[in-house]
Amino acid sequence: MERKKTDYECPVRKSMQIFAGKWTLLIIFQINRRIVRYGELKRAIPDISEKMLIDELKFLCSKGLVKKKQYPEVPPRVEYSLTPLGEKVLPIIDENSL
């Protein structure tokens, strides 16, 4: 069966590409409508490696789900929060809680 190009552009497929990461939903859940710093996220998800957390945060920022705010301080201070788009994911996470 030949696939059409539009099959790859459907919303379900796009959602799967964004939320398929092992840590993606857990990171969004941990940020959960508040401002958090990198260290807080690392402590809240101790099994994630530093590289993976950094990569996931960059990915979520690039998709517009998470906002990163850097302050010109020494030592550097970086805060993460959900964007309005990221907050739309929270009810889906809450709905799947057992």
N, C-alpha and C positions, 0 to 999 in steps of 0.2 A: 504494500500500500504506500503510495507516494504522499508525503506530508507537505502541506502547504506552509508557506512562510508565516501566515497568520496564526498557525498552530503554536508557534514559538512566541508570539506576542500576546497571548491571552493573559488575563489578570492572575489566574491560578498559577501559571508557570512563572510569572514575575514574582509572585508572593513566595513560591517555593525557592526561588533563587535567593531571595532576601533572608528568609527565615529558616533556611536549611542548615545553617551553622549550628554546631553543637551548643554554643554558648550564647547565641544571639538573644533568644527570648529571656534567658536568665539575666543577662545584663540589663535588658529593658526593664524587667521586673524589679531589679535591684535599684535602678535609678528612680522609678515609680513616682513621678510628679514632685521630685525634690531635687535639690542641687547636691551632687556628690563629687568628691575628689577621687583621684585615681587610687590612692591608698585605701580609701573606704571600700571601693569596688574590689580591690585585690583581697582585702580581709573578708569581705562578704562571700567571695567565690575563691576559696583557697586552692582548689584543684586546678584552676586555670593558670597557664604559664604567663609570664610577663609579656612575651612576644605575642601570644595569642590574644591577650586582653588588649594590647595596643592595636593589633591588627583589626580586631572586632570593633573597637571604638572608632578607628579611622573609617571602617566600612560603614558603620551606622551613621556617622557624620556625613559621609559622602552620599548616602541615600536619603538624607534629610530627616532621619528619625531622632538623632541626638545632636545637641548643640554643645560645642566646646568653647569655653571662654578662658582665655589665657590672660594672666595679669603680669605686668612688667615688674616683677619683684625678685628679690634674691632671698631665699631660694624661690624658684619659679612656682607659681600657684596656678593650677589648671582645674576648672570645674566643669562638670558635665550635667546636662539636664535634658529632659525630653522636649522635643519640639511638639507643636500641636499635632502633627502627623504621628509622632511617636506615641503620644497619649492615646491615640485612637486604637492602638494595639492592646492597651491594658485591659479593656473589657473582654477581649478574646482570651487573654491569659487567665483572668479571673473566672471566666465561664468554664474553663477547663480544670479548675482546681477541684480536687476531690476532698 
